[in-house]
Every structure is written in structure tokens, then in C-alpha cells.
Amino acid sequence: TDNSWTGGKDTEWTDIANWTNGVAPTPTKDSNVQVSANNPVISATTGAVVNNLDIDAGAALTIANGVL
């Protein structure tokens, strides 16, 4: 995996402080969501794009209503 969610700061998907490589996911990077105290949230106004996304057992990702 190119980039892993740590939730080190908060739940904001685009906040680079929450990712191991200091960058939010991109269309060319594989990413994974690890178990953390702060599970990621993709809000209705967040533009989220990722190449391949793995979510570890016990981890969670919330996608807000209205996001496709």
C-alpha cells in the first residue's frame, strides 16, 4: 500500500496529518484504512478519489449521505 490512514489528527479524509505519507489519497495511489481511534469520514463536500482502497478488519470508513 502506498498510503495508510492513521487518524492521527481527526476524522477528516483530506487532512494530510491523518495519512502516513503526509498526502491524501489520489487516483494513482493505493491506500488502506487501518484501525484507529479516529475513523475517516468522507463528507458530502469532500472530493475523494483513490486508486485501490483496502479497509482492514475492524476499521471503518464513513461516507456521508449524498456522496457517490
N, C-alpha and C positions, 0 to 999 in steps of 0.2 A: 504494500500500500504506500502511495506517495505521501499521504497526509492523514493524520488521525485526530479525531475530536478528543479534547481533554476536558473541556468545560471548565478550564482553569479560572475564568473570569466571571462568566454568566451564561445565559442560555441563548444568546444571540448568534445565529448561524453565521453571519458575515463578520463577526468580530474576530480579527486575526489573533487575538490573545487566547482564543479557545482552540487553536489548531497547532499541532506540533511543529509545523514548518513556518508558522507565522503568516500563512496565507489561507484565505477561504478557498473552498473547492472551486475548480474550474472545469470546463468541458474536456480538458486534456489530462486531468489528473484523477487517479483513483483515490478514493477516500474511504475511511471507515469511522464508525461511531463506536466508541468504547464506553463501557460502564463508567459513569461519573456522577458526581453529586449534582451537576448541572446538565441535564439532558438538553440537547439542542432543540430549538424551536424555529421553524421557518414560518414567518408571519405572512399575512396576506399581501404585504407590500414589499417583501423580500424577493429579489431576483436570485433564485438558487439554481445553479447548473453544476452538474458533476458528471464525470465520465462513468465510472462504476462506483457504486456505493454499497458497502457491506455494513451491516449493523450487528454487532456482537451480541451473543446470547446474554440476556439480562439488561441490555442497553435499550434506550428508547429514543425515537425521533418524533416530534410533533409537527404536523403540517397543518397550518391554520385553515379554517373553512374558506373556501373560495379560491384556493390555490390548486392549480393543475400542473 
